[in-house]
Amino acid sequence: MTVNLALEYIPRRMGELGFGNNYVLRFRHLVLQANETLSLDAQNQFFILVEEADGISVESPGGMFDLSSTVTNEMQYEHQGKITVRNQTVRIIHARFIQVIPKHDKSN
């Protein structure tokens, strides 16, 4: 998914979930060292992968993104909950996301 597509997708998705325009966006650029694994706690947030990257895997309760995987027939760009991002290479990898943080107070 590209940044432009994500920026079109996010308002529709937040509308579907009942948040309307009550959310905040943050661009997240993760830099993973060789063979590094990062855990993200996004229980009430969404992370949208905005750039395909060879050598990383992203797993969450909603699915996985891993271009090297042979065990799935669908890649997920939207992740929520406990997210694990792994660099499967011996070089530095960059993973770019848009983090969507819904505002639960609908009066703001």
All heavy atoms as an XYZ file, in Angstrom:
868
protein
N       0.850     -1.166      0.000
C       0.000      0.000      0.000
C       0.894      1.227      0.000
O       1.906      1.258      0.670
C      -0.902     -0.016      1.238
C      -1.854      1.145      1.308
S      -3.002      1.129      2.698
C      -3.986     -0.297      2.339
N       0.498      2.223     -0.743
C       1.250      3.469     -0.779
C       0.703      4.440      0.267
O      -0.404      4.254      0.785
C       1.148      4.124     -2.164
O      -0.212      4.508     -2.385
C       1.615      3.179     -3.266
N       1.461      5.483      0.545
C       1.005      6.502      1.488
C      -0.283      7.138      0.986
O      -1.242      7.310      1.735
C       2.101      7.572      1.723
C       1.555      8.741      2.526
C       3.308      6.965      2.421
N      -0.336      7.468     -0.297
C      -1.536      8.113     -0.845
C      -2.761      7.217     -0.728
O      -3.840      7.691     -0.363
C      -1.315      8.529     -2.301
C      -0.363      9.696     -2.430
O      -0.182     10.464     -1.488
N       0.255      9.839     -3.580
N      -2.612      5.948     -1.038
C      -3.741      5.027     -0.904
C      -4.161      4.908      0.556
O      -5.352      4.906      0.877
C      -3.397      3.652     -1.476
C      -4.500      2.600     -1.368
C      -5.785      3.069     -2.034
C      -4.029      1.291     -1.985
N      -3.202      4.825      1.457
C      -3.524      4.728      2.888
C      -4.285      5.962      3.349
O      -5.244      5.855      4.121
C      -2.247      4.551      3.711
N      -3.879      7.147      2.874
C      -4.551      8.373      3.282
C      -5.978      8.463      2.726
O      -6.822      9.163      3.289
C      -3.721      9.592      2.890
C      -2.404      9.733      3.660
C      -1.587     10.900      3.122
C      -2.640      9.870      5.152
N      -6.263      7.764      1.649
C      -7.640      7.652      1.159
C      -8.410      6.587      1.934
O      -9.595      6.743      2.222
C      -7.657      7.291     -0.324
C      -7.306      8.423     -1.243
C      -7.432      8.021     -2.705
O      -8.347      7.230     -3.041
O      -6.615      8.494     -3.508
N      -7.752      5.500      2.266
C      -8.371      4.360      2.937
C      -8.739      4.657      4.390
O      -9.809      4.271      4.865
C      -7.395      3.173      2.870
C      -7.734      1.996      3.736
C      -8.702      1.084      3.349
C      -7.074      1.785      4.949
C      -9.017     -0.011      4.145
C      -7.379      0.695      5.743
C      -8.344     -0.195      5.338
O      -8.653     -1.274      6.129
N      -7.874      5.348      5.100
C      -8.039      5.551      6.545
C      -9.351      6.261      6.891
O     -10.073      5.784      7.773
C      -6.806      6.260      7.145
C      -5.614      5.292      7.125
C      -7.085      6.753      8.552
C      -4.271      5.946      7.385
N      -9.728      7.368      6.237
C     -11.008      8.003      6.602
C     -12.207      7.074      6.394
O     -13.129      7.061      7.210
C     -11.085      9.218      5.672
C      -9.678      9.513      5.296
C      -8.992      8.177      5.258
N     -12.180      6.289      5.341
C     -13.278      5.339      5.101
C     -13.317      4.269      6.187
O     -14.375      3.920      6.700
C     -13.126      4.689      3.730
C     -13.387      5.642      2.605
C     -13.407      4.914      1.263
N     -13.281      5.899      0.213
C     -12.331      5.914     -0.689
N     -11.419      4.968     -0.712
N     -12.279      6.867     -1.594
N     -12.172      3.757      6.534
C     -12.094      2.708      7.556
C     -12.538      3.237      8.914
O     -13.281      2.580      9.637
C     -10.661      2.168      7.633
C     -10.467      1.040      8.597
C     -11.103     -0.240      8.076
N     -10.718     -1.344      8.921
C     -11.577     -2.122      9.560
N     -12.884     -1.945      9.420
N     -11.145     -3.091     10.326
N     -12.103      4.424      9.269
C     -12.509      4.999     10.554
C     -14.005      5.288     10.565
O     -14.665      5.134     11.596
C     -11.713      6.270     10.855
C     -10.235      6.016     11.138
S      -9.929      5.010     12.612
C      -9.599      3.410     11.897
N     -14.552      5.679      9.418
C     -15.999      5.860      9.316
C     -16.743      4.554      9.526
O     -17.751      4.507     10.242
N     -16.250      3.479      8.918
C     -16.861      2.151      9.089
C     -16.881      1.738     10.554
O     -17.812      1.085     11.012
C     -16.064      1.081      8.323
C     -16.167      1.130      6.836
C     -15.199      0.155      6.165
O     -14.474     -0.576      6.875
O     -15.161      0.134      4.924
N     -15.837      2.101     11.283
C     -15.718      1.706     12.687
C     -16.424      2.669     13.638
O     -16.396      2.470     14.851
C     -14.239      1.579     13.061
C     -13.479      0.484     12.311
C     -11.989      0.573     12.604
C     -14.014     -0.892     12.665
N     -17.042      3.725     13.094
C     -17.809      4.649     13.910
C     -17.026      5.794     14.517
O     -17.542      6.504     15.377
N     -15.790      6.014     14.073
C     -14.987      7.094     14.628
C     -15.092      8.390     13.821
O     -14.681      9.438     14.300
C     -13.510      6.679     14.744
C     -13.276      5.629     15.784
C     -13.062      4.319     15.431
C     -13.296      5.966     17.123
C     -12.858      3.342     16.393
C     -13.103      5.000     18.099
C     -12.881      3.688     17.731
N     -15.609      8.313     12.610
C     -15.687      9.520     11.781
C     -14.314     10.137     11.623
O     -13.365      9.476     11.216
N     -14.214     11.420     11.978
C     -12.930     12.132     11.897
C     -12.233     12.200     13.247
O     -11.298     12.985     13.413
C     -13.146     13.547     11.361
C     -13.581     13.533      9.919
O     -13.144     12.704      9.136
N     -14.470     14.448      9.571
N     -12.661     11.415     14.192
C     -12.106     11.455     15.553
C     -10.907     10.514     15.677
O     -10.978      9.484     16.346
C     -13.180     11.087     16.585
C     -14.264     12.124     16.666
O     -13.961     13.309     16.696
N     -15.502     11.692     16.684
N      -9.825     10.872     15.037
C      -8.602     10.082     15.117
C      -7.406     10.968     14.812
O      -7.544     12.058     14.272
C      -8.638      8.874     14.170
C      -8.804      9.237     12.715
C      -7.695      9.479     11.910
C     -10.067      9.331     12.146
C      -7.843      9.802     10.578
C     -10.223      9.655     10.815
C      -9.119      9.890     10.035
O      -9.267     10.225      8.711
N      -6.244     10.480     15.195
C      -4.976     11.175     14.970
C      -4.088     10.256     14.144
O      -4.073      9.038     14.357
C      -4.287     11.486     16.328
C      -2.923     12.114     16.118
C      -5.172     12.372     17.183
N      -3.342     10.837     13.223
C      -2.387     10.068     12.412
C      -0.966     10.390     12.840
O      -0.642     11.539     13.144
C      -2.523     10.427     10.929
C      -3.824     10.124     10.234
C      -3.731     10.525      8.768
C      -4.184      8.658     10.353
N      -0.136      9.359     12.856
C       1.306      9.532     13.084
C       2.045      8.686     12.054
O       1.675      7.531     11.818
C       1.696      9.059     14.487
C       1.200      9.984     15.573
C       1.590      9.523     16.955
N       3.005      9.228     17.070
C       3.528      8.484     18.035
N       2.766      7.958     18.966
N       4.816      8.254     18.075
N       3.044      9.257     11.454
C       3.898      8.486     10.559
C       4.968      7.827     11.410
O       5.604      8.477     12.231
C       4.521      9.382      9.487
C       3.522      9.837      8.468
C       2.787     10.995      8.659
C       3.291      9.086      7.324
C       1.852     11.411      7.734
C       2.358      9.489      6.394
C       1.632     10.651      6.594
N       5.138      6.525     11.240
C       6.117      5.766     12.017
C       7.108      5.127     11.044
O       6.712      4.378     10.152
C       5.420      4.672     12.832
C       4.383      5.170     13.833
C       4.986      5.872     15.030
N       5.890      5.051     15.789
C       5.544      4.328     16.845
N       4.297      4.332     17.293
N       6.447      3.612     17.475
N       8.351      5.441     11.224
C       9.426      4.894     10.401
C      10.303      4.070     11.331
O      11.096      4.614     12.098
C      10.214      6.033      9.758
C      11.280      5.582      8.838
N      11.544      6.233      7.659
C      12.163      4.563      8.894
C      12.554      5.633      7.047
N      12.945      4.612      7.788
N      10.138      2.764     11.281
C      10.910      1.867     12.138
C      12.197      1.471     11.428
O      12.192      1.164     10.237
C      10.105      0.612     12.467
C       8.721      0.833     13.078
C       8.051     -0.514     13.333
C       8.806      1.646     14.341
N      13.282      1.481     12.163
C      14.572      1.045     11.642
C      14.969     -0.190     12.433
O      15.201     -0.115     13.634
C      15.645      2.155     11.775
C      16.975      1.667     11.227
C      15.184      3.424     11.083
N      15.011     -1.322     11.746
C      15.321     -2.590     12.402
C      16.732     -3.024     12.037
O      17.086     -3.097     10.858
C      14.329     -3.670     11.982
C      12.915     -3.493     12.526
C      12.069     -2.709     11.561
C      12.319     -4.829     12.810
N      17.519     -3.307     13.054
C      18.869     -3.810     12.836
C      18.789     -5.258     12.330
O      17.735     -5.879     12.349
C      19.664     -3.741     14.143
C      19.798     -2.331     14.701
C      20.489     -1.380     13.743
O      21.529     -1.693     13.173
N      19.907     -0.195     13.558
N      19.906     -5.781     11.910
C      19.960     -7.153     11.394
C      19.331     -8.129     12.388
O      19.639     -8.091     13.578
C      21.410     -7.548     11.127
N      18.402     -8.925     11.911
C      17.727     -9.973     12.694
C      16.983     -9.449     13.931
O      16.690    -10.210     14.841
C      18.713    -11.069     13.107
C      19.331    -11.728     11.901
O      18.637    -12.196     11.016
N      20.651    -11.736     11.846
N      16.662     -8.177     13.965
C      15.964     -7.593     15.116
C      14.462     -7.844     15.041
O      13.870     -7.887     13.969
C      16.218     -6.084     15.179
C      15.597     -5.416     16.385
C      15.889     -3.928     16.466
O      16.424     -3.349     15.506
O      15.574     -3.340     17.518
N      13.848     -7.988     16.207
C      12.402     -8.131     16.335
C      11.886     -7.033     17.253
O      12.431     -6.828     18.334
C      12.023     -9.506     16.923
O      12.491    -10.533     16.041
C      10.522     -9.638     17.091
N      10.851     -6.327     16.809
C      10.212     -5.298     17.611
C       8.779     -5.718     17.905
O       8.100     -6.260     17.032
C      10.171     -3.960     16.868
C      11.474     -3.242     16.606
C      11.227     -1.977     15.788
C      12.153     -2.882     17.910
N       8.325     -5.439     19.111
C       6.929     -5.673     19.478
C       6.264     -4.329     19.703
O       6.819     -3.466     20.388
C       6.831     -6.513     20.748
O       7.299     -7.813     20.505
N       5.090     -4.162     19.118
C       4.316     -2.937     19.274
C       2.993     -3.288     19.936
O       2.338     -4.254     19.542
C       4.048     -2.293     17.907
C       5.266     -1.979     17.046
C       4.832     -1.576     15.643
C       6.085     -0.885     17.686
N       2.605     -2.507     20.922
C       1.322     -2.711     21.572
C       0.339     -1.707     20.981
O       0.404     -0.520     21.290
C       1.443     -2.534     23.085
C       0.141     -2.813     23.813
O      -0.789     -3.379     23.204
O       0.049     -2.463     24.992
N      -0.538     -2.171     20.132
C      -1.490     -1.295     19.444
C      -2.911     -1.801     19.675
O      -3.678     -2.002     18.744
C      -1.159     -1.246     17.959
N      -3.261     -1.994     20.936
C      -4.571     -2.545     21.263
C      -5.708     -1.674     20.764
O      -6.717     -2.183     20.298
C      -4.698     -2.766     22.777
C      -3.723     -3.777     23.335
C      -3.860     -5.153     22.708
O      -4.962     -5.607     22.409
N      -2.739     -5.815     22.490
N      -5.586     -0.370     20.889
C      -6.649      0.537     20.469
C      -6.197      1.432     19.329
O      -6.641      2.566     19.210
C      -7.104      1.390     21.665
C      -7.692      0.531     22.755
O      -8.535     -0.310     22.500
N      -7.210      0.713     23.966
N      -5.309      0.901     18.506
C      -4.739      1.659     17.401
C      -4.628      0.758     16.180
O      -4.788     -0.457     16.277
C      -3.347      2.160     17.777
C      -3.295      2.958     19.038
C      -1.869      3.122     19.549
O      -0.901      2.906     18.833
N      -1.747      3.509     20.801
N      -4.336      1.372     15.071
C      -4.111      0.633     13.832
C      -2.771      1.060     13.266
O      -2.428      2.247     13.304
C      -5.209      0.939     12.800
C      -6.575      0.570     13.258
C      -7.347      1.454     13.983
C      -7.091     -0.677     12.971
C      -8.608      1.118     14.420
C      -8.347     -1.032     13.407
C      -9.113     -0.134     14.127
N      -2.037      0.125     12.730
C      -0.802      0.406     12.013
C      -1.016     -0.042     10.570
O      -1.329     -1.212     10.320
C       0.380     -0.350     12.618
C       0.996      0.331     13.807
C       0.319      0.434     15.007
C       2.259      0.891     13.720
C       0.874      1.064     16.102
C       2.836      1.533     14.805
C       2.143      1.619     15.994
N      -0.874      0.896      9.642
C      -1.041      0.609      8.221
C       0.348      0.608      7.588
O       1.047      1.631      7.600
C      -1.925      1.676      7.534
C      -3.229      1.923      8.291
C      -2.172      1.304      6.080
C      -4.175      0.779      8.352
N       0.754     -0.538      7.055
C       2.039     -0.650      6.371
C       1.929      0.094      5.041
O       1.038     -0.200      4.240
C       2.389     -2.122      6.140
C       3.724     -2.429      5.491
C       4.872     -1.993      6.395
C       3.830     -3.913      5.179
N       2.806      1.072      4.825
C       2.676      1.901      3.627
C       3.803      1.705      2.625
O       3.891      2.446      1.651
C       2.536      3.405      3.981
C       1.219      3.660      4.684
C       3.707      3.914      4.772
N       4.623      0.728      2.862
C       5.686      0.454      1.903
C       6.078     -1.011      2.017
O       6.447     -1.468      3.091
C       6.891      1.351      2.196
C       7.995      1.234      1.181
C       9.087      2.247      1.470
O       8.855      3.441      1.252
O      10.153      1.807      1.932
N       5.965     -1.720      0.917
C       6.384     -3.115      0.934
C       7.896     -3.178      1.088
O       8.620     -2.431      0.448
C       5.982     -3.809     -0.369
C       4.496     -3.953     -0.529
C       4.127     -4.681     -1.810
O       5.020     -5.120     -2.556
O       2.926     -4.789     -2.054
N       8.331     -4.056      1.954
C       9.767     -4.197      2.181
C      10.127     -5.669      2.188
O       9.569     -6.442      2.963
C      10.160     -3.543      3.502
N      11.036     -6.041      1.311
C      11.559     -7.407      1.339
C      12.359     -7.589      2.613
O      13.070     -6.687      3.047
C      12.482     -7.661      0.136
C      11.709     -7.830     -1.153
O      10.603     -8.378     -1.121
O      12.227     -7.389     -2.195
N      12.216     -8.741      3.218
C      13.040     -9.063      4.367
C      12.397     -8.780      5.704
O      13.018     -9.017      6.730
N      11.171     -8.235      5.711
C      10.501     -8.049      6.994
C       9.250     -8.916      7.042
O       8.682     -9.275      6.024
C      10.105     -6.585      7.282
C       9.015     -6.104      6.331
C      11.287     -5.672      7.306
C       8.299     -4.866      6.815
N       8.859     -9.232      8.260
C       7.551     -9.845      8.461
C       6.836     -9.016      9.513
O       7.452     -8.506     10.447
C       7.661    -11.304      8.901
O       8.133    -11.400     10.219
N       5.542     -8.844      9.311
C       4.686     -8.131     10.245
C       3.552     -9.084     10.582
O       2.862     -9.567      9.686
C       4.124     -6.828      9.634
C       3.262     -6.086     10.652
C       5.239     -5.942      9.106
N       3.397     -9.395     11.870
C       2.346    -10.307     12.301
C       1.522     -9.657     13.392
O       2.057     -8.977     14.265
C       2.941    -11.610     12.817
C       3.654    -12.414     11.746
C       4.187    -13.736     12.281
O       3.466    -14.385     13.055
O       5.324    -14.072     11.921
N       0.216     -9.889     13.324
C      -0.716     -9.397     14.334
C      -1.911    -10.343     14.347
O      -2.010    -11.228     13.490
C      -1.150     -7.967     14.003
O      -1.998     -7.957     12.864
N      -2.826    -10.160     15.301
C      -4.015    -11.014     15.309
C      -4.821    -10.943     14.008
O      -5.530    -11.885     13.667
C      -4.829    -10.480     16.494
C      -3.805     -9.901     17.412
C      -2.761     -9.311     16.501
N      -4.684     -9.839     13.266
C      -5.433     -9.680     12.020
C      -4.804    -10.325     10.810
O      -5.409    -10.384      9.744
N      -3.576    -10.803     10.936
C      -2.938    -11.440      9.792
C      -1.454    -11.159      9.746
O      -0.846    -10.749     10.732
N      -0.895    -11.379      8.559
C       0.548    -11.212      8.415
C       0.890    -10.568      7.088
O       0.104    -10.603      6.134
C       1.263    -12.555      8.535
C       1.005    -13.509      7.384
S       1.862    -15.089      7.526
C       3.553    -14.592      7.448
N       2.068     -9.971      7.048
C       2.671     -9.476      5.822
C       4.087    -10.007      5.802
O       4.875     -9.722      6.703
C       2.696     -7.944      5.772
C       3.328     -7.437      4.514
C       2.561     -7.187      3.393
C       4.698     -7.255      4.426
C       3.146     -6.744      2.211
C       5.293     -6.832      3.259
C       4.514     -6.572      2.156
N       4.398    -10.824      4.816
C       5.734    -11.400      4.682
C       5.886    -11.862      3.245
O       5.301    -12.871      2.848
C       5.908    -12.570      5.647
C       7.304    -13.173      5.617
O       8.065    -12.899      4.667
O       7.628    -13.933      6.538
N       6.632    -11.112      2.457
C       6.773    -11.427      1.039
C       7.467    -12.763      0.797
O       7.340    -13.331     -0.280
C       7.532    -10.304      0.320
C       6.793     -8.961      0.260
C       7.687     -7.900     -0.386
C       5.481     -9.088     -0.490
N       8.168    -13.295      1.797
C       8.852    -14.573      1.618
C       8.004    -15.755      2.068
O       8.407    -16.903      1.914
C      10.177    -14.578      2.382
O       9.933    -14.538      3.779
N       6.822    -15.492      2.613
C       5.988    -16.565      3.153
C       5.412    -17.453      2.054
O       4.975    -16.974      1.012
C       4.834    -15.975      3.964
O       3.976    -17.007      4.402
N       5.405    -18.742      2.341
C       4.776    -19.700      1.430
C       3.552    -20.343      2.078
O       2.971    -21.261      1.508
C       5.772    -20.812      1.038
O       6.206    -21.476      2.226
C       6.964    -20.248      0.288
N       3.157    -19.867      3.269
C       2.045    -20.489      3.996
C       0.795    -19.624      4.040
O      -0.172    -19.990      4.704
C       2.454    -20.851      5.446
C       3.579    -21.878      5.441
C       2.852    -19.610      6.224
N       0.782    -18.502      3.351
C      -0.410    -17.665      3.329
C      -0.730    -17.274      1.895
O       0.158    -17.193      1.055
C      -0.234    -16.393      4.200
O      -1.474    -15.680      4.231
C       0.857    -15.489      3.676
N      -2.014    -17.050      1.654
C      -2.407    -16.629      0.314
C      -2.914    -15.182      0.307
O      -3.482    -14.725     -0.668
C      -3.465    -17.565     -0.272
C      -4.708    -17.646      0.573
O      -4.814    -17.023      1.614
N      -5.665    -18.440      0.127
N      -2.709    -14.476      1.433
C      -3.134    -13.072      1.507
C      -2.228    -12.307      2.465
O      -1.955    -12.777      3.571
C      -4.580    -12.973      1.976
C      -5.103    -11.555      2.016
C      -6.572    -11.482      2.393
O      -7.220    -12.519      2.576
O      -7.063    -10.346      2.511
N      -1.798    -11.150      2.046
C      -0.976    -10.276      2.888
C      -1.855     -9.177      3.463
O      -2.696     -8.619      2.765
C       0.153     -9.636      2.074
C       1.102    -10.620      1.444
S       2.073    -11.459      2.689
C       2.777    -12.759      1.707
N      -1.638     -8.860      4.731
C      -2.408     -7.813      5.406
C      -1.547     -6.568      5.593
O      -0.409     -6.663      6.049
C      -2.889     -8.303      6.773
C      -3.873     -9.441      6.692
C      -5.161     -9.041      6.000
O      -5.674     -7.954      6.196
N      -5.667     -9.933      5.166
N      -2.101     -5.428      5.261
C      -1.417     -4.155      5.449
C      -1.893     -3.458      6.716
O      -1.225     -2.579      7.219
C      -1.645     -3.246      4.244
C      -0.914     -3.714      3.008
C      -1.419     -4.736      2.208
C       0.299     -3.142      2.651
C      -0.747     -5.165      1.082
C       0.984     -3.565      1.531
C       0.457     -4.588      0.750
O       1.133     -5.021     -0.351
N      -3.062     -3.810      7.223
C      -3.630     -3.202      8.431
C      -3.413     -4.142      9.608
O      -3.803     -5.313      9.567
C      -5.123     -2.959      8.239
C      -5.795     -2.346      9.441
C      -7.289     -2.157      9.231
O      -7.702     -1.716      8.148
O      -8.040     -2.460     10.181
N      -2.804     -3.610     10.674
C      -2.505     -4.421     11.851
C      -2.958     -3.705     13.110
O      -2.927     -2.480     13.192
C      -1.006     -4.735     11.915
C      -0.541     -5.546     10.752
N      -0.631     -6.910     10.726
C      -0.044     -5.168      9.558
C      -0.174     -7.349      9.566
N       0.193     -6.314      8.841
N      -3.376     -4.503     14.085
C      -3.873     -3.980     15.352
C      -3.553     -5.002     16.438
O      -3.348     -6.179     16.161
C      -5.388     -3.770     15.259
C      -6.017     -3.187     16.494
C      -7.520     -2.989     16.342
O      -8.156     -3.549     15.463
N      -8.079     -2.195     17.220
N      -3.544     -4.557     17.689
C      -3.255     -5.468     18.799
C      -1.758     -5.600     19.004
O      -0.999     -4.666     18.819
N      -1.326     -6.794     19.392
C       0.110     -7.043     19.557
C       0.709     -7.302     18.174
O       0.379     -8.278     17.519
C       0.349     -8.243     20.467
C       1.818     -8.484     20.740
C       2.006     -9.635     21.712
C       3.374     -9.806     22.180
N       4.472    -10.048     21.459
N       1.587     -6.393     17.767
C       2.187     -6.466     16.437
C       3.663     -6.815     16.593
O       4.371     -6.209     17.398
C       2.052     -5.125     15.692
C       0.582     -4.723     15.582
C       2.703     -5.207     14.317
C       0.376     -3.294     15.101
N       4.112     -7.796     15.834
C       5.514     -8.189     15.834
C       6.094     -7.879     14.463
O       5.576     -8.343     13.446
C       5.671     -9.693     16.147
O       5.034     -9.968     17.394
C       7.122    -10.092     16.211
N       7.160     -7.080     14.456
C       7.856     -6.722     13.214
C       9.242     -7.331     13.293
O       9.995     -7.055     14.234
C       7.946     -5.188     13.043
C       8.595     -4.838     11.713
C       6.568     -4.547     13.164
N       9.570     -8.168     12.313
C      10.864     -8.864     12.310
C      11.669     -8.522     11.065
O      11.149     -8.550      9.958
C      10.654    -10.375     12.303
C      10.167    -10.960     13.570
C      10.113    -12.505     13.493
N       9.557    -13.031     14.705
C       8.269    -13.271     14.910
N       7.394    -13.024     13.965
N       7.842    -13.742     16.064
N      12.936     -8.246     11.291
C      13.884     -8.118     10.199
C      14.483     -9.508     10.001
O      15.153    -10.030     10.881
C      14.975     -7.101     10.546
C      16.020     -6.972      9.453
O      16.036     -7.726      8.498
N      16.905     -6.006      9.613
N      14.245    -10.089      8.862
C      14.712    -11.444      8.583
C      16.031    -11.462      7.820
O      16.423    -12.499      7.299
C      13.640    -12.194      7.789
C      12.324    -12.268      8.524
C      11.202    -12.817      7.661
O      11.161    -12.613      6.454
N      10.286    -13.521      8.293
N      16.703    -10.323      7.779
C      17.936    -10.232      7.004
C      19.123     -9.896      7.908
O      18.963     -9.671      9.098
C      17.833     -9.134      5.914
O      17.898     -7.843      6.536
C      16.557     -9.258      5.107
N      20.294     -9.838      7.309
C      21.512     -9.457      8.039
C      21.899     -8.010      7.741
O      23.021     -7.609      7.993
C      22.679    -10.408      7.697
C      22.388    -11.806      8.217
C      22.964    -10.411      6.208
N      20.946     -7.236      7.225
C      21.182     -5.815      6.964
C      20.079     -4.994      7.636
O      19.057     -5.510      8.033
C      21.235     -5.535      5.462
C      19.934     -5.758      4.743
C      20.079     -5.585      3.222
N      18.814     -5.415      2.566
C      17.906     -6.356      2.386
N      18.122     -7.582      2.818
N      16.773     -6.097      1.764
N      20.297     -3.707      7.758
C      19.285     -2.810      8.327
C      18.100     -2.717      7.360
O      18.293     -2.601      6.149
C      19.881     -1.419      8.594
C      20.952     -1.506      9.690
C      18.796     -0.412      8.975
C      21.723     -0.217      9.903
N      16.902     -2.781      7.917
C      15.667     -2.685      7.132
C      14.822     -1.544      7.689
O      14.748     -1.351      8.901
C      14.848     -3.998      7.223
C      15.589     -5.166      6.587
C      13.461     -3.844      6.633
C      15.483     -5.220      5.085
N      14.151     -0.831      6.807
C      13.242      0.239      7.196
C      11.806     -0.223      6.948
O      11.501     -0.755      5.879
C      13.519      1.500      6.375
C      14.880      2.072      6.633
N      15.074      3.172      7.422
C      16.109      1.668      6.221
C      16.368      3.434      7.484
N      17.017      2.537      6.766
N      10.944     -0.010      7.939
C       9.529     -0.346      7.818
C       8.735      0.928      8.099
O       8.890      1.531      9.159
C       9.148     -1.451      8.802
N       7.912      1.319      7.133
C       7.162      2.571      7.258
C       5.677      2.274      7.434
O       5.087      1.533      6.655
C       7.407      3.447      6.046
C       8.846      3.942      5.983
C       9.174      4.623      4.671
N      10.550      5.028      4.604
C      11.537      4.258      4.162
N      11.295      3.038      3.758
N      12.781      4.703      4.131
N       5.107      2.900      8.463
C       3.701      2.717      8.797
C       3.038      4.071      8.988
O       3.703      5.059      9.301
C       3.550      1.979     10.137
C       4.011      0.561     10.143
C       5.342      0.254     10.389
C       3.114     -0.476      9.940
C       5.777     -1.060     10.421
C       3.537     -1.792      9.972
C       4.865     -2.090     10.213
N       1.724      4.091      8.866
C       0.917      5.183      9.388
C       0.180      4.602     10.583
O      -0.504      3.581     10.467
C      -0.066      5.745      8.354
C       0.694      6.394      7.196
C      -1.007      6.762      9.017
C      -0.199      6.928      6.092
N       0.342      5.232     11.721
C      -0.332      4.817     12.946
C      -1.616      5.635     13.060
O      -1.588      6.871     12.970
C       0.578      5.071     14.145
C      -0.024      4.695     15.472
C       0.907      5.023     16.631
O       1.896      5.738     16.479
N       0.592      4.498     17.787
N      -2.735      4.959     13.248
C      -4.026      5.615     13.389
C      -4.478      5.415     14.832
O      -4.625      4.284     15.286
C      -5.076      5.022     12.426
C      -6.384      5.796     12.522
C      -4.551      4.998     10.996
N      -4.667      6.530     15.539
C      -5.048      6.475     16.951
C      -6.457      7.059     17.076
O      -6.630      8.288     17.014
C      -4.062      7.272     17.827
C      -2.629      6.795     17.566
C      -4.450      7.154     19.303
C      -1.577      7.713     18.137
N      -7.473      6.214     17.225
C      -8.836      6.728     17.380
C      -8.983      7.483     18.702
O      -8.396      7.106     19.720
C      -9.702      5.471     17.403
C      -8.877      4.412     16.759
C      -7.456      4.758     17.122
N      -9.736      8.562     18.661
C     -10.099      9.298     19.864
C     -11.410      8.701     20.360
O     -12.398      8.705     19.640
C     -10.292     10.786     19.567
C      -9.050     11.511     19.125
C      -9.422     12.957     18.844
C      -8.276     13.733     18.276
N      -8.699     15.116     17.946
N     -11.412      8.197     21.565
C     -12.601      7.528     22.073
C     -13.599      8.496     22.678
O     -14.737      8.142     22.930
C     -12.206      6.430     23.060
C     -11.491      5.315     22.367
N     -12.142      4.378     21.610
C     -10.169      5.040     22.262
C     -11.261      3.551     21.091
N     -10.039      3.932     21.462
N     -13.178      9.738     22.919
C     -14.092     10.763     23.401
C     -14.676     11.449     22.173
O     -14.040     12.270     21.542
C     -13.346     11.770     24.280
C     -14.258     12.873     24.792
O     -15.477     12.809     24.570
O     -13.728     13.788     25.420
N     -15.887     11.097     21.792
C     -16.515     11.587     20.558
C     -16.887     13.069     20.637
O     -17.243     13.650     19.648
C     -17.785     10.764     20.260
C     -17.552      9.288     20.260
C     -17.328      8.779     18.900
C     -17.169      7.260     19.008
N     -16.977      6.593     17.851
N     -16.792     13.697     21.805
C     -17.174     15.103     21.932
C     -16.085     16.049     21.448
O     -16.328     17.227     21.278
C     -17.528     15.431     23.394
O     -16.390     15.275     24.209
N     -14.880     15.570     21.245
C     -13.775     16.431     20.795
C     -13.654     16.446     19.299
O     -13.803     15.576     18.605
C     -12.446     15.986     21.417
C     -12.400     16.289     22.896
O     -13.099     17.166     23.373
N     -11.582     15.564     23.600
